[in-house]
Amino acid sequence: MQHPHHSWLFHMRLPYLSIQQNQIIDNKNSNLNLALILENEKLKNS
């Protein structure tokens, strides 16, 4: 069973939420990747 009012609310809010969340996730991922790269460089150099 679908809940029309629920999915409608969800879809109305989704674009707004996903834009913000994707930006936050992208920032976290790039920071994490940077940290991992730096760790790898340290290990290589040691």
C-alpha positions in Angstrom: 0.0 0.0 0.0 1.3 3.5 -0.9 0.6 6.4 1.3 0.1 9.2 -1.2 0.4 12.1 1.3 3.6 10.6 2.6 5.3 10.2 -0.7 4.1 13.6 -1.8 5.7 15.3 1.2 8.8 13.2 0.7 9.2 14.2 -3.0 8.5 17.8 -2.2 11.2 17.9 0.4 13.7 15.6 -1.4 15.3 18.0 -3.9 15.9 20.6 -1.2 17.3 18.1 1.3 19.4 16.1 -1.2 21.2 19.2 -2.5 22.3 20.1 1.1 23.1 16.6 2.1 25.1 15.9 -1.0 27.3 19.0 -0.4 27.9 17.9 3.1 28.7 14.3 2.1 31.0 15.6 -0.7 32.9 17.7 1.8 33.2 14.8 4.2 34.4 12.5 1.5 37.0 14.9 0.1 38.3 15.5 3.6 38.4 11.8 4.3 40.2 11.1 1.0 42.7 13.8 1.7 43.4 12.3 5.1 43.9 8.8 3.6 46.2 10.2 1.0 48.3 11.9 3.6 48.4 8.8 5.7 49.6 6.8 2.7 52.3 9.3 1.9 53.5 9.2 5.5 53.7 5.4 5.3 55.6 5.5 2.0 58.1 8.0 3.3 58.8 6.3 6.7 
